[in-house]
Amino acid sequence: MEKFAIIKTGGKQYQVQEGLELRVEKLEHEPGKSVTFDEVLLTFNKGELTIGTPHVEHMKVEAEVVKHIKGEKLIVFKYKPKKHERKKKGHRQPYTLVKITKIGDKIEKQEKGEQVKKVIRKQPAKKSKTI
């Protein structure tokens, strides 16, 4: 592997590389649209390893939404013994299938037309001790 990254989305971490199709928790994007993952935890590029604390600053991973899918059906069965109380339900978790297009592009620090705001902190005046 020449180039890969570890990203965080939907409360889970995934190791990704360009061209990989990945099933992640459902995203609110339409199929064919682009998605940017900003929470990059680690990148590896041509022998150089960058570990974030907790995220690698100014890095992103771009992906394209392929389609929305559902997982396999799980049966949820609840009962109380000796009471003839039974409930049977099924559940299919929704997922989004994404294809990774780019890894490791720098995020621009300053967008066009925006100015960087400087925060100035004033030092509190030192109190003199009286004896």
DSSP file (Angstrom, degrees, kcal/mol; ACC not computed):
  #  RESIDUE AA STRUCTURE BP1 BP2  ACC     N-H-->O    O-->H-N    N-H-->O    O-->H-N    TCO  KAPPA ALPHA  PHI   PSI    X-CA   Y-CA   Z-CA
    1    1 A M              0   0    0      0, 0.0     3,-0.2     0, 0.0    45,-0.0   0.000 360.0 360.0 360.0 120.6    0.0    0.0    0.0
    2    2 A E        +     0   0    0      1,-0.3    44,-1.9    44,-0.1    45,-0.4   0.862 360.0  17.9 -83.6 -39.1    1.5    3.3   -1.1
    3    3 A K  E    S+A   45   0A   0     42,-0.2    15,-0.4    43,-0.1    -1,-0.3  -0.980  70.4 142.8-142.9 123.1   -1.2    5.6    0.3
    4    4 A F  E     -A   44   0A   0     40,-2.0    40,-2.6    -2,-0.4     2,-0.3  -0.964  21.0-160.7-150.6 168.6   -3.9    5.0    2.8
    5    5 A A  E     -AB  43  16A   0     11,-2.3    11,-3.1    -2,-0.3     2,-0.5  -0.965  17.9-131.9-146.1 159.4   -5.7    6.8    5.6
    6    6 A I  E     -AB  42  15A   0     36,-2.4    35,-2.9    -2,-0.3    36,-1.2  -0.981  32.3-177.2-116.1 121.6   -7.8    6.0    8.7
    7    7 A I  E     -AB  40  14A   0      7,-2.5     7,-2.5    -2,-0.5     2,-0.5  -0.742  19.7-137.3-116.0 163.2  -11.0    8.1    8.9
    8    8 A K  E     + B   0  13A   0     31,-1.9    31,-0.3    -2,-0.3     2,-0.3  -0.986  33.6 149.3-123.0 125.5  -13.8    8.3   11.5
    9    9 A T  E >   + B   0  12A   0      3,-2.3     3,-1.5    -2,-0.5    16,-0.2  -0.972  64.9   9.8-152.8 140.6  -17.5    8.5   10.5
   10   10 A G  T 3  S-     0   0    0     -2,-0.3     3,-0.1     1,-0.3    16,-0.1   0.767 128.3 -61.1  64.0  26.2  -20.7    7.3   12.1
   11   11 A G  T 3  S+     0   0    0      1,-0.3     2,-0.3    14,-0.1    -1,-0.3   0.557 118.7  97.5  79.3   7.2  -18.8    6.5   15.3
   12   12 A K  E <   -B    9   0A   0     -3,-1.5    -3,-2.3    13,-0.0     2,-0.4  -0.867  67.4-129.3-126.5 160.2  -16.6    3.9   13.6
   13   13 A Q  E     -B    8   0A   0     -2,-0.3     2,-0.4    -5,-0.2    -5,-0.2  -0.908  23.1-171.4-112.1 139.0  -13.1    4.0   12.1
   14   14 A Y  E     -B    7   0A   0     -7,-2.5    -7,-2.5    -2,-0.4     2,-0.6  -0.985  21.8-137.0-131.7 138.7  -12.2    2.8    8.6
   15   15 A Q  E     -B    6   0A   0     -2,-0.4     2,-0.3    -9,-0.2    -9,-0.2  -0.861  37.7-179.3 -91.6 123.4   -9.0    2.2    6.8
   16   16 A V  E     -B    5   0A   0    -11,-3.1   -11,-2.3    -2,-0.6     2,-0.3  -0.872  19.2-179.1-126.8 154.9   -9.4    3.6    3.3
   17   17 A Q    >   -     0   0    0     -2,-0.3     3,-1.8   -13,-0.2    83,-0.3  -0.955  47.3 -72.6-143.9 163.0   -7.4    3.9    0.1
   18   18 A E  T 3  S+     0   0    0    -15,-0.4    83,-0.2    -2,-0.3     3,-0.1  -0.273 117.1  19.9 -61.9 136.9   -8.2    5.4   -3.3
   19   19 A G  T 3  S+     0   0    0     81,-2.7     2,-0.3     1,-0.3    -1,-0.3   0.347  90.0 134.6  89.0  -5.1  -10.7    3.4   -5.4
   20   20 A L    <   -     0   0    0     -3,-1.8    80,-2.5    80,-0.1     2,-0.5  -0.591  48.9-142.7 -81.0 135.0  -12.1    1.4   -2.4
   21   21 A E  E     -D   99   0B   0     -2,-0.3     2,-0.4    78,-0.2    78,-0.2  -0.866  26.4-172.9 -96.1 131.7  -15.8    0.9   -2.1
   22   22 A L  E     -D   98   0B   0     76,-3.3    76,-2.9    -2,-0.5     2,-0.7  -0.959  24.7-138.5-132.9 140.5  -16.9    1.1    1.6
   23   23 A R  E     +D   97   0B   0     -2,-0.4     2,-0.2    74,-0.2    74,-0.2  -0.891  35.5 168.0-100.2 114.7  -20.1    0.6    3.5
   24   24 A V  E     -D   96   0B   0     72,-2.5    72,-2.5    -2,-0.7     3,-0.2  -0.723  44.9 -72.2-119.4 169.2  -20.6    3.3    6.2
   25   25 A E  E    S-D   95   0B   0    -16,-0.2    70,-0.2    -2,-0.2    -1,-0.1  -0.257  77.5 -69.8 -57.7 152.4  -23.5    4.3    8.4
   26   26 A K        -     0   0    0     68,-1.1     2,-0.3    69,-0.1    -1,-0.2  -0.156  52.8-160.4 -56.0 131.3  -26.2    6.1    6.4
   27   27 A L        -     0   0    0      2,-0.2     2,-0.7    -3,-0.2    -1,-0.1  -0.812  24.0-123.7-108.8 152.4  -25.2    9.6    5.2
   28   28 A E  S    S+     0   0    0     -2,-0.3     2,-0.3    68,-0.0    -2,-0.0  -0.235  74.0 110.5 -91.3  45.8  -27.7   12.3    4.1
   29   29 A H        -     0   0    0     -2,-0.7    -2,-0.2     4,-0.1     3,-0.1  -0.911  68.4-115.6-119.8 148.4  -26.3   12.7    0.6
   30   30 A E    >   -     0   0    0     -2,-0.3     3,-1.9     1,-0.1    35,-0.3  -0.456  43.4 -88.8 -77.6 152.0  -27.9   11.7   -2.7
   31   31 A P  T 3  S+     0   0    0      0, 0.0    35,-0.2     0, 0.0    -1,-0.1  -0.380 115.8  29.3 -60.0 137.6  -26.2    9.1   -4.9
   32   32 A G  T 3  S+     0   0    0     33,-3.1     2,-0.1     1,-0.4    34,-0.1   0.197  95.9 116.8  95.6 -14.4  -23.7   10.6   -7.3
   33   33 A K    <   -     0   0    0     -3,-1.9    32,-2.6    32,-0.1    -1,-0.4  -0.420  66.8-111.2 -84.4 162.0  -22.9   13.5   -4.9
   34   34 A S  E     -E   64   0B   0     30,-0.2     2,-0.4    -2,-0.1    30,-0.2  -0.712  26.8-163.0 -95.1 144.4  -19.5   14.1   -3.3
   35   35 A V  E     -E   63   0B   0     28,-3.4    28,-2.8    -2,-0.3     2,-0.5  -0.971   5.1-152.6-126.5 140.9  -18.8   13.6    0.4
   36   36 A T  E     -E   62   0B   0     -2,-0.4     2,-0.7    26,-0.2    26,-0.2  -0.967   2.1-156.6-117.1 126.7  -15.8   15.0    2.4
   37   37 A F  E     +E   61   0B   0     24,-3.2    24,-2.0    -2,-0.5   -28,-0.1  -0.900  13.9 176.4-100.7 113.9  -14.6   13.2    5.5
   38   38 A D        +     0   0    0     -2,-0.7     2,-1.7    22,-0.2    21,-0.3   0.669  59.1  86.1 -91.9 -19.5  -12.7   15.8    7.7
   39   39 A E        +     0   0    0    -31,-0.3   -31,-1.9    22,-0.1     2,-0.6  -0.584  55.7 166.6 -86.7  80.5  -12.0   13.5   10.6
   40   40 A V  E     -A    7   0A   0     -2,-1.7    16,-3.3    16,-0.4   -33,-0.2  -0.867  13.4-179.7 -97.7 119.5   -8.7   11.9    9.4
   41   41 A L  E     +     0   0A   0    -35,-2.9    11,-2.6    -2,-0.6     2,-0.3   0.772  66.0   4.5 -91.3 -29.1   -6.9   10.1   12.2
   42   42 A L  E     -AC   6  51A   0    -36,-1.2   -36,-2.4     9,-0.2     2,-0.4  -0.985  58.5-166.1-156.5 142.5   -3.9    8.8   10.4
   43   43 A T  E     -AC   5  50A   0      7,-2.4     7,-2.9    -2,-0.3     2,-0.4  -0.987   2.4-167.8-132.3 147.2   -2.3    9.1    6.9
   44   44 A F  E     +AC   4  49A   0    -40,-2.6   -40,-2.0    -2,-0.4     2,-0.4  -0.984  15.4 167.1-132.9 120.8    0.4    7.1    5.2
   45   45 A N  E >   -AC   3  48A   0      3,-2.3     3,-1.6    -2,-0.4   -42,-0.2  -0.931  67.5 -27.0-142.7 113.0    1.9    8.4    2.0
   46   46 A K  T 3  S-     0   0    0    -44,-1.9   -43,-0.1    -2,-0.4     3,-0.1   0.883 127.3 -42.5  52.4  48.4    5.1    7.1    0.3
   47   47 A G  T 3  S+     0   0    0    -45,-0.4     2,-0.6     1,-0.2    -1,-0.3   0.400 113.1 117.4  84.4  -3.3    6.7    5.9    3.6
   48   48 A E  E <   -C   45   0A   0     -3,-1.6    -3,-2.3     2,-0.0     2,-0.5  -0.884  47.6-161.4-103.7 120.2    5.7    9.0    5.6
   49   49 A L  E     -C   44   0A   0     -2,-0.6     2,-0.5    -5,-0.2    -5,-0.2  -0.864   5.7-171.5-103.1 128.7    3.3    8.3    8.5
   50   50 A T  E     -C   43   0A   0     -7,-2.9    -7,-2.4    -2,-0.5     2,-0.5  -0.981   2.9-167.3-122.3 121.0    1.3   11.2   10.0
   51   51 A I  E     -C   42   0A   0     -2,-0.5    -9,-0.2    -9,-0.2     2,-0.1  -0.920  15.4-136.6-110.1 130.1   -0.6   10.5   13.2
   52   52 A G        -     0   0    0    -11,-2.6     4,-0.3    -2,-0.5   -11,-0.1  -0.433  11.6-125.8 -84.2 157.7   -3.2   13.0   14.4
   53   53 A T  S    S-     0   0    0      2,-1.1     2,-0.1    -2,-0.1   -12,-0.0  -0.666 102.6 -36.5-130.0  79.1   -3.7   14.3   17.9
   54   54 A P  S    S+     0   0    0      0, 0.0     2,-0.3     0, 0.0    -2,-0.3  -0.987 146.3  15.3 -86.9 -15.9   -6.7   13.4   17.7
   55   55 A H  S    S-     0   0    0     -4,-0.1    -2,-1.1    -2,-0.1     2,-0.6  -0.875  77.6-109.7-119.9 153.3   -7.0   14.4   14.0
   56   56 A V    >   -     0   0    0    -16,-3.3     3,-1.0    -2,-0.3   -16,-0.4  -0.711  46.6-122.4 -77.1 121.4   -4.5   15.2   11.3
   57   57 A E  T 3  S+     0   0    0     -2,-0.6     3,-0.1     1,-0.2    -1,-0.1  -0.379  83.4   6.5 -72.1 143.2   -4.9   18.9   10.7
   58   58 A H  T 3  S+     0   0    0      1,-0.2    49,-1.3    48,-0.1     2,-0.3   0.744 100.6 119.3  61.9  29.2   -5.8   20.3    7.3
   59   59 A M  E <   + F   0 106B   0     -3,-1.0   -19,-0.3   -21,-0.3     2,-0.3  -0.918  34.8 173.2-121.6 151.3   -6.3   16.9    5.7
   60   60 A K  E     - F   0 105B   0     45,-1.0    44,-1.4    -2,-0.3    45,-0.9  -0.973  24.5-138.9-149.7 162.6   -9.4   15.4    4.2
   61   61 A V  E     -EF  37 103B   0    -24,-2.0   -24,-3.2    -2,-0.3     2,-0.4  -0.997  19.6-151.8-125.1 127.5  -10.7   12.4    2.3
   62   62 A E  E     +EF  36 102B   0     40,-2.2    39,-2.3    -2,-0.4    40,-1.6  -0.802  19.2 171.0-102.7 142.5  -13.1   12.8   -0.6
   63   63 A A  E     -EF  35 100B   0    -28,-2.8   -28,-3.4    -2,-0.4     2,-0.4  -0.941  26.6-130.2-143.4 163.0  -15.6   10.1   -1.6
   64   64 A E  E     -EF  34  99B   0     35,-2.6    35,-2.6    -2,-0.3     2,-0.5  -0.965  26.1-121.2-118.7 134.3  -18.6    9.7   -4.0
   65   65 A V  E     - F   0  98B   0    -32,-2.6   -33,-3.1    -2,-0.4    33,-0.2  -0.616  28.4-179.7 -74.8 122.3  -21.9    8.3   -2.8
   66   66 A V  E     -     0   0B   0     31,-3.1     2,-0.3    -2,-0.5    32,-0.2   0.928  57.0 -43.8 -87.3 -55.7  -22.7    5.2   -4.9
   67   67 A K  E     - F   0  97B   0     30,-1.2    30,-3.2   -36,-0.1     2,-0.4  -0.980  50.1-102.2-167.0 167.1  -26.0    4.1   -3.4
   68   68 A H  E     + F   0  96B   0     -2,-0.3     2,-0.3    28,-0.2    28,-0.2  -0.857  43.9 174.4 -99.0 134.2  -28.0    3.6   -0.3
   69   69 A I  E     - F   0  95B   0     26,-2.3    26,-3.4    -2,-0.4     2,-0.4  -0.825  24.9-127.2-133.4 170.2  -28.4    0.0    0.9
   70   70 A K  E     - F   0  94B   0     -2,-0.3     3,-0.1    24,-0.2    23,-0.1  -0.928  23.0-126.0-119.9 148.0  -29.8   -2.0    3.8
   71   71 A G        -     0   0    0     22,-2.9     3,-0.1    -2,-0.4    -1,-0.1  -0.087  47.0 -64.7 -78.1-175.9  -28.0   -4.6    5.9
   72   72 A E        -     0   0    0      1,-0.1    21,-0.5    20,-0.1     2,-0.3  -0.347  62.2 -94.4 -70.6 153.7  -29.2   -8.2    6.5
   73   73 A K        -     0   0    0     19,-0.1     2,-0.4    -3,-0.1    19,-0.2  -0.513  37.3-159.8 -74.4 131.8  -32.3   -8.6    8.5
   74   74 A L  E     -G   91   0C   0     17,-2.8    17,-2.1    -2,-0.3     2,-0.5  -0.915  12.0-135.7-109.4 139.1  -31.9   -9.2   12.2
   75   75 A I  E     -G   90   0C   0     -2,-0.4     2,-0.6    15,-0.2    15,-0.2  -0.830  13.0-163.6 -96.8 127.3  -34.6  -10.8   14.3
   76   76 A V  E     +G   89   0C   0     13,-3.5    13,-2.9    -2,-0.5     2,-0.5  -0.948  13.4 179.9-110.9 113.0  -35.4   -9.2   17.7
   77   77 A F  E     +G   88   0C   0     -2,-0.6     2,-0.4    11,-0.2    11,-0.2  -0.961   3.8 179.8-122.0 119.4  -37.4  -11.6   19.8
   78   78 A K  E     +G   87   0C   0      9,-2.7     9,-2.9    -2,-0.5     2,-0.3  -0.936  10.0 159.7-117.1 139.3  -38.5  -10.6   23.3
   79   79 A Y  E     -G   86   0C   0     -2,-0.4     7,-0.2     7,-0.2    -2,-0.0  -0.992  33.2-138.8-153.1 159.4  -40.5  -12.8   25.6
   80   80 A K  E > > -G   85   0C   0      5,-1.9     3,-1.5    -2,-0.3     5,-0.9  -0.985  35.3-120.3-118.9 121.4  -41.4  -13.3   29.3
   81   81 A P  T 3 5S+     0   0    0      0, 0.0     5,-0.0     0, 0.0    -2,-0.0  -0.286  89.7   8.3 -65.4 145.0  -41.4  -16.9   30.4
   82   82 A K  T 3 5S+     0   0    0      1,-0.1     0, 0.0     3,-0.0     0, 0.0   0.491 113.3  82.0  68.2   6.7  -44.6  -18.4   31.8
   83   83 A K  T < 5S-     0   0    0     -3,-1.5     3,-0.1     2,-0.1    -1,-0.1   0.450  93.2-127.4-116.4  -5.1  -46.6  -15.3   30.8
   84   84 A H  T   5 +     0   0    0     -4,-0.5     2,-0.6     1,-0.2    -5,-0.0   0.871  60.6 143.8  56.4  40.0  -47.3  -16.1   27.2
   85   85 A E  E   < +G   80   0C   0     -5,-0.9    -5,-1.9     2,-0.0     2,-0.4  -0.943  18.5 161.2-112.4 114.3  -45.9  -12.7   26.3
   86   86 A R  E     -G   79   0C   0     -2,-0.6     2,-0.4    -7,-0.2    -7,-0.2  -0.997  18.4-175.6-138.6 138.6  -43.9  -12.7   23.0
   87   87 A K  E     -G   78   0C   0     -9,-2.9    -9,-2.7    -2,-0.4     2,-0.5  -0.996   4.8-171.9-133.8 128.6  -42.8   -9.9   20.6
   88   88 A K  E     +G   77   0C   0     -2,-0.4     2,-0.3   -11,-0.2   -11,-0.2  -0.980  13.2 165.2-123.9 122.7  -41.0  -10.6   17.3
   89   89 A K  E     -G   76   0C   0    -13,-2.9   -13,-3.5    -2,-0.5     2,-0.3  -0.915  23.7-142.0-131.6 158.3  -39.6   -7.8   15.2
   90   90 A G  E     -G   75   0C   0     -2,-0.3     2,-0.4   -15,-0.2   -15,-0.2  -0.894  13.7-166.1-117.5 153.3  -37.2   -7.5   12.3
   91   91 A H  E     -G   74   0C   0    -17,-2.1   -17,-2.8    -2,-0.3     2,-0.5  -0.996  10.0-171.8-141.8 134.4  -34.6   -4.8   11.7
   92   92 A R        -     0   0    0     -2,-0.4   -19,-0.1   -19,-0.2   -20,-0.1  -0.970  23.8-137.7-125.0 115.1  -32.5   -3.8    8.7
   93   93 A Q        -     0   0    0    -21,-0.5   -22,-2.9    -2,-0.5     2,-0.3  -0.510  18.7-127.1 -72.9 130.8  -29.8   -1.2    9.3
   94   94 A P  E     + F   0  70B   0      0, 0.0   -68,-1.1     0, 0.0     2,-0.3  -0.622  33.2 178.1 -80.5 138.3  -29.5    1.4    6.6
   95   95 A Y  E     -DF  25  69B   0    -26,-3.4   -26,-2.3    -2,-0.3     2,-0.4  -0.857  23.7-134.7-130.7 165.3  -26.0    2.0    5.1
   96   96 A T  E     -DF  24  68B   0    -72,-2.5   -72,-2.5    -2,-0.3     2,-0.6  -0.994  14.4-142.7-123.0 131.3  -24.5    4.1    2.4
   97   97 A L  E     -DF  23  67B   0    -30,-3.2   -31,-3.1    -2,-0.4   -30,-1.2  -0.843  27.1-178.7 -93.6 119.8  -22.0    2.7   -0.1
   98   98 A V  E     -DF  22  65B   0    -76,-2.9   -76,-3.3    -2,-0.6     2,-0.5  -0.883  21.4-145.3-120.9 151.9  -19.2    5.2   -0.9
   99   99 A K  E     -DF  21  64B   0    -35,-2.6   -35,-2.6    -2,-0.3     2,-0.3  -0.977  22.8-128.3-116.4 123.8  -16.3    5.1   -3.3
  100  100 A I  E     + F   0  63B   0    -80,-2.5   -81,-2.7    -2,-0.5   -37,-0.3  -0.557  32.2 170.2 -74.5 126.4  -13.1    6.8   -2.1
  101  101 A T  E     +     0   0B   0    -39,-2.3     2,-0.4    -2,-0.3   -38,-0.2   0.811  60.5  15.3-105.5 -42.9  -11.8    9.2   -4.8
  102  102 A K  E     - F   0  62B   0    -40,-1.6   -40,-2.2   -84,-0.1     2,-0.4  -0.992  57.5-164.2-138.9 144.4   -9.0   11.3   -3.2
  103  103 A I  E     + F   0  61B   0     -2,-0.4   -42,-0.2   -42,-0.2   -85,-0.0  -0.990  68.1  12.6-126.6 135.0   -6.9   11.0    0.0
  104  104 A G  E     +     0   0B   0    -44,-1.4     2,-0.2    -2,-0.4   -43,-0.2   0.682  68.1 158.4  85.4  19.2   -4.8   13.6    1.6
  105  105 A D  E     - F   0  60B   0    -45,-0.9   -45,-1.0     1,-0.1    -1,-0.2  -0.563  44.8-114.6 -73.6 141.8   -5.8   16.8    0.0
  106  106 A K  E     - F   0  59B   0     -2,-0.2     2,-0.4   -47,-0.2   -47,-0.2  -0.543  22.3-129.2 -75.3 138.8   -5.0   19.9    2.1
  107  107 A I        -     0   0    0    -49,-1.3     2,-0.2    -2,-0.2    -1,-0.0  -0.751  30.4-110.5 -85.3 134.3   -8.0   21.9    3.4
  108  108 A E        -     0   0    0     -2,-0.4     3,-0.1     1,-0.2   -50,-0.1  -0.457  18.6-148.0 -66.2 133.1   -7.6   25.5    2.6
  109  109 A K  S    S+     0   0    0      1,-0.2     2,-0.4    -2,-0.2    -1,-0.2   0.844  84.9  30.7 -70.2 -33.2   -7.0   27.5    5.8
  110  110 A Q  S    S-     0   0    0      6,-0.0    -1,-0.2    -3,-0.0     3,-0.1  -0.982  77.7-141.9-134.4 122.8   -8.8   30.6    4.5
  111  111 A E    >   -     0   0    0     -2,-0.4     3,-1.5    -3,-0.1     2,-0.1  -0.350  42.2 -80.8 -75.5 161.3  -11.7   30.6    2.1
  112  112 A K  T 3  S+     0   0    0      1,-0.2    -1,-0.1    -2,-0.1     3,-0.1  -0.403 115.5  12.2 -63.4 134.8  -11.9   33.3   -0.6
  113  113 A G  T 3  S+     0   0    0      1,-0.3     2,-0.3    -2,-0.1    -1,-0.2   0.280 101.6 113.7  83.8 -11.8  -13.4   36.5    0.7
  114  114 A E    <   -     0   0    0     -3,-1.5     2,-0.4     0, 0.0    -1,-0.3  -0.699  54.3-148.1 -93.8 146.6  -13.1   35.5    4.4
  115  115 A Q        -     0   0    0     -2,-0.3     2,-0.4    -3,-0.1    -4,-0.1  -0.884  21.7-112.7-111.6 145.8  -10.7   37.3    6.7
  116  116 A V        -     0   0    0     -2,-0.4     2,-0.5    -6,-0.0    -6,-0.0  -0.621  28.6-140.3 -78.2 127.7   -9.0   35.6    9.6
  117  117 A K        -     0   0    0     -2,-0.4     2,-0.5     2,-0.0    -1,-0.0  -0.759  11.6-147.3 -90.1 131.1  -10.2   36.9   12.9
  118  118 A K        -     0   0    0     -2,-0.5     2,-0.6     2,-0.0    -2,-0.0  -0.835   3.2-148.3-100.0 134.3   -7.6   37.4   15.6
  119  119 A V        -     0   0    0     -2,-0.5     2,-0.6     2,-0.0    -2,-0.0  -0.898  11.9-162.0-102.6 121.6   -8.4   36.8   19.2
  120  120 A I        -     0   0    0     -2,-0.6     2,-0.5     2,-0.0    -2,-0.0  -0.907   1.8-158.9-107.3 124.3   -6.5   39.0   21.5
  121  121 A R        -     0   0    0     -2,-0.6     2,-0.4     0, 0.0    -2,-0.0  -0.871  10.4-141.3-102.7 131.7   -6.4   38.0   25.2
  122  122 A K        -     0   0    0     -2,-0.5     3,-0.0     1,-0.0    -2,-0.0  -0.753  18.4-122.7 -91.5 136.7   -5.5   40.6   27.7
  123  123 A Q        -     0   0    0     -2,-0.4     2,-0.1     1,-0.1     3,-0.1  -0.594  31.1-113.3 -75.0 134.5   -3.3   39.5   30.6
  124  124 A P        -     0   0    0      0, 0.0     2,-0.1     0, 0.0    -1,-0.1  -0.417  38.1 -99.7 -66.9 145.2   -5.0   40.1   34.0
  125  125 A A        -     0   0    0      1,-0.1     2,-0.3    -2,-0.1    -3,-0.0  -0.421  38.9-115.4 -66.8 137.6   -3.3   42.8   36.0
  126  126 A K        -     0   0    0     -2,-0.1     2,-0.4    -3,-0.1    -1,-0.1  -0.561  25.2-132.5 -77.2 135.6   -1.0   41.4   38.7
  127  127 A K        -     0   0    0     -2,-0.3     2,-0.3    -3,-0.0    -1,-0.1  -0.717  16.5-129.7 -88.4 135.3   -2.1   42.1   42.2
  128  128 A S        -     0   0    0     -2,-0.4     2,-0.4     1,-0.0    -1,-0.0  -0.636  20.9-125.1 -84.2 141.4    0.6   43.4   44.6
  129  129 A K        -     0   0    0     -2,-0.3     2,-0.4     2,-0.0    -1,-0.0  -0.696  19.8-153.8 -87.8 133.8    0.9   41.6   47.8
  130  130 A T              0   0    0     -2,-0.4    -1,-0.0     1,-0.1     0, 0.0  -0.891 360.0 360.0-107.5 138.5    0.6   43.7   51.0
  131  131 A I              0   0    0     -2,-0.4    -1,-0.1     0, 0.0    -2,-0.0   0.406 360.0 360.0-108.8 360.0    2.3   42.5   54.1
